[in-house]
Amino acid sequence: MLVVDDEVEIARAYAAWLRDDYEVQTANDGREALAVVSESVDVMLLDRRMPRLSGDEALERLRARGYDVRVAMVTAVDPDFDVVEMPFDTYLTKPVQEPDLHAAVETLSALAEYDDAVRREFALAEKRAALEVAKSPKELSSDDRFTRLDEALSEARCDAIDRLGEGDHAAA
């Protein structure tokens, strides 16, 4: 697991909370995260606002390099409609409590056992939930990105159900 946050004390706190159950590395900006990430990293906690290289940019580069790590954005930035296109798995808004962080990491760790259809459905559902907390119903209904997210979620849910119905949920 890799914890990435430019606030050193926050990175240390998250690492301390998780260290008993996971092997944890820390990085203090996006460049450092990209320098230390490897195929052995299965979960990444990634802050969005960081100097040198933001979490958004680091995530984009991480995916471009082919890393399939499960990513939780853990940030003080309230989600906006830009999250619809971002390739993360879940979104936590700071301040984050230890039990919530543990639950997110446990879920993301378990998610690695499922195929792409199930993981896609989960990530889209998490984006929808984050936006529902941050936006009013009027804002949600008036934005095409949210409408497209809903459509993609419905399609992904059908795909995931089909895959689970076939008994083939293990990651390929």
C-alpha positions as CSV (number, residue, x, y, z in Angstrom):
1,M,0.0,0.0,0.0
2,L,1.1,3.5,-0.8
3,V,-0.1,6.6,1.1
4,V,0.5,9.9,-0.8
5,D,0.0,13.2,0.9
6,D,2.0,16.4,0.9
7,E,1.1,16.9,4.5
8,V,3.8,14.7,6.1
9,E,1.9,14.4,9.4
10,I,-1.2,13.2,7.6
11,A,0.7,10.6,5.6
12,R,2.4,9.4,8.8
13,A,-0.9,9.2,10.6
14,Y,-2.6,7.2,7.9
15,A,0.4,4.9,7.7
16,A,0.4,4.4,11.5
17,W,-3.4,3.6,11.4
18,L,-2.8,0.9,8.7
19,R,0.6,-0.5,9.6
20,D,-0.7,-3.3,11.8
21,D,-2.7,-4.8,8.9
22,Y,-0.8,-3.7,5.8
23,E,2.7,-3.1,4.5
24,V,2.7,0.7,4.1
25,Q,4.9,3.1,2.2
26,T,4.5,6.9,2.1
27,A,5.2,9.5,-0.5
28,N,4.8,13.3,-0.1
29,D,3.9,14.3,-3.6
30,G,2.9,12.9,-7.0
31,R,6.4,12.7,-8.4
32,E,7.6,10.8,-5.4
33,A,4.6,8.4,-5.6
34,L,5.4,7.7,-9.3
35,A,9.0,7.0,-8.4
36,V,8.2,4.5,-5.7
37,V,5.1,2.8,-7.0
38,S,5.6,-0.8,-8.2
39,E,3.4,-3.8,-9.2
40,S,3.5,-4.9,-5.5
41,V,1.4,-1.8,-4.5
42,D,-2.2,-2.9,-4.5
43,V,-3.9,0.1,-2.9
44,M,-3.0,3.8,-3.0
45,L,-4.4,6.6,-0.9
46,L,-3.9,9.7,-3.0
47,D,-4.3,13.4,-2.1
48,R,-5.5,15.6,-4.9
49,R,-3.8,18.9,-4.0
50,M,-0.1,18.6,-3.8
51,P,2.8,20.7,-5.1
52,R,5.1,19.6,-7.9
53,L,2.6,17.1,-9.3
54,S,-1.1,17.0,-8.2
55,G,-2.8,13.8,-7.3
56,D,-5.0,14.2,-10.4
57,E,-1.9,14.3,-12.6
58,A,-0.2,11.5,-10.7
59,L,-3.3,9.3,-11.2
60,E,-3.4,10.0,-14.9
61,R,0.3,9.1,-15.3
62,L,-0.1,6.0,-13.1
63,R,-2.8,4.7,-15.4
64,A,-0.9,5.7,-18.5
65,R,2.0,3.5,-17.2
66,G,-0.4,0.6,-16.9
67,Y,-0.6,0.3,-13.1
68,D,-3.8,-1.4,-12.0
69,V,-3.6,-0.3,-8.4
70,R,-6.9,0.4,-6.5
71,V,-6.9,4.1,-5.8
72,A,-8.8,6.0,-3.1
73,M,-8.7,9.8,-3.5
74,V,-8.3,11.1,0.1
75,T,-8.6,14.8,-0.1
76,A,-10.0,18.1,1.3
77,V,-11.3,18.8,-2.2
78,D,-15.1,18.4,-2.4
79,P,-15.9,16.3,-5.5
80,D,-17.1,18.1,-8.6
81,F,-18.3,16.7,-11.9
82,D,-14.6,16.3,-13.1
83,V,-14.4,13.1,-11.0
84,V,-16.7,11.3,-13.5
85,E,-13.7,11.0,-15.9
86,M,-11.0,10.3,-13.3
87,P,-9.8,6.7,-13.0
88,F,-10.0,6.1,-9.2
89,D,-12.0,3.6,-7.2
90,T,-13.3,5.6,-4.3
91,Y,-13.4,9.2,-2.9
92,L,-12.9,10.2,0.7
93,T,-13.2,13.8,1.8
94,K,-11.0,14.9,4.7
95,P,-11.0,14.9,7.5
96,V,-11.1,11.1,7.4
97,Q,-11.5,9.0,10.6
98,E,-9.4,5.9,11.2
99,P,-12.4,3.4,10.9
100,D,-13.4,5.0,7.6
101,L,-9.9,4.7,6.2
102,H,-9.6,1.1,7.3
103,A,-13.0,0.3,5.7
104,A,-12.0,1.9,2.4
105,V,-8.7,0.0,2.3
106,E,-10.3,-3.3,3.2
107,T,-12.9,-2.8,0.5
108,L,-10.3,-1.9,-2.1
109,S,-8.1,-4.8,-1.1
110,A,-11.1,-7.2,-1.5
111,L,-12.0,-5.6,-4.8
112,A,-8.8,-6.7,-6.4
113,E,-10.2,-10.2,-6.3
114,Y,-12.9,-9.3,-8.7
115,D,-12.9,-8.9,-12.5
116,D,-12.9,-5.6,-14.3
117,A,-16.7,-5.5,-14.7
118,V,-17.3,-5.6,-11.0
119,R,-14.5,-3.2,-10.2
120,R,-15.9,-0.7,-12.9
121,E,-19.4,-0.9,-11.4
122,F,-18.0,-0.3,-7.9
123,A,-15.9,2.7,-9.0
124,L,-18.8,4.3,-10.9
125,A,-21.1,3.8,-7.9
126,E,-18.6,5.4,-5.6
127,K,-18.3,8.4,-7.9
128,R,-22.1,8.7,-8.0
129,A,-22.3,8.5,-4.2
130,A,-19.6,11.2,-3.7
131,L,-21.4,13.5,-6.1
132,E,-24.7,12.9,-4.4
133,V,-23.2,14.1,-1.1
134,A,-21.5,17.1,-2.6
135,K,-24.2,18.4,-5.0
136,S,-27.8,19.3,-4.7
137,P,-30.4,17.2,-6.6
138,K,-30.9,20.2,-9.0
139,E,-27.2,20.4,-9.7
140,L,-27.1,16.7,-10.4
141,S,-30.1,16.6,-12.7
142,S,-28.8,19.6,-14.7
143,D,-25.3,18.3,-15.5
144,D,-24.8,16.0,-18.5
145,R,-21.8,14.4,-16.9
146,F,-23.9,13.1,-14.1
147,T,-26.5,11.8,-16.5
148,R,-23.8,10.0,-18.5
149,L,-22.4,8.6,-15.2
150,D,-25.8,7.2,-14.3
151,E,-26.1,5.6,-17.7
152,A,-22.6,4.1,-17.5
153,L,-23.4,2.8,-14.0
154,S,-26.5,1.1,-15.2
155,E,-24.6,-0.6,-18.0
156,A,-21.7,-1.5,-15.7
157,R,-24.1,-2.9,-13.1
158,C,-25.7,-5.2,-15.8
159,D,-22.2,-6.3,-17.0
160,A,-21.2,-7.1,-13.4
161,I,-24.4,-9.0,-12.7
162,D,-23.9,-11.0,-15.9
163,R,-20.3,-11.8,-14.9
164,L,-21.3,-12.8,-11.4
165,G,-24.1,-14.9,-12.8
166,E,-21.6,-16.8,-14.9
167,G,-19.7,-17.6,-11.8
168,D,-16.6,-15.8,-13.2
169,H,-15.9,-13.1,-10.7
170,A,-12.2,-13.7,-10.2
171,A,-9.8,-11.2,-11.6
172,A,-8.4,-12.3,-14.9
